[in-house]
């Protein structure tokens, strides 16, 4: 898409320490969430669903910081699609810690935001090992241990496929598809050495996602992150 065609950013921020835990998934499980015109994308022959946890920092809406809503965590459950040839993500549920964030996101994007108790942190030890952790909802948590430095993945690699997208796609309240643009450079990824995942998927995401608790992830990633810009949704 030409640069002049990309809408003006509605939100700018930094997304930092993006943990992605990805699972192979049957297409039938994703079909109910698929917006009109989108097609489920595949990695190595299989659809994928990812739990992605990260930190917002320096958040601004139309260039203006909102006191009390500048830095906070988010955790989302997403899957991957193509829309008119472009790669995009669809969100199944997005968790944030403050009611105002969830309300504004629902009103502006009609995305499935839910407010839950959340906390996150990062620890860098003397051995140049980085740990990133999240606690959320009622007793769910995740922690990754990784190298302190990252490397930009090669185009066409699974790591690049999972972390490099330019579009989000959702639905208006009438069911019509909408798209919004997410701008950021390709992120460096850290080598993962350990994952501690303890998530009550049924309680947080619904009974239809309980199977994830007993499923081995296909990929685990930690992206350094960067500044990002997100446009308002427009009709697809």
Buried (B, 14 or more C-beta within 10 A) or exposed (E): EEEEEEBEBBBBBBBBBBBBBBBBBEEEBBEEBBBEBBEBBBBEEEBBBBBBBBBBBEBBBEEEEEEEBEEBBBBBBBBBBBBEEBBBBBBBBBBBBEEEBBEBBBEBBBBBBBBBEBEBEEEEEEEEBBBBBBBBBEEBBBBBBBBEEBEBBEEEEBBBBBBBBBBBBBBBEEEEBBBBBBBBEBBBBBEBEEBEBEBBBBBBBEEEBEBBBEEEBBBBBBBBBBBBBBBBBEEB
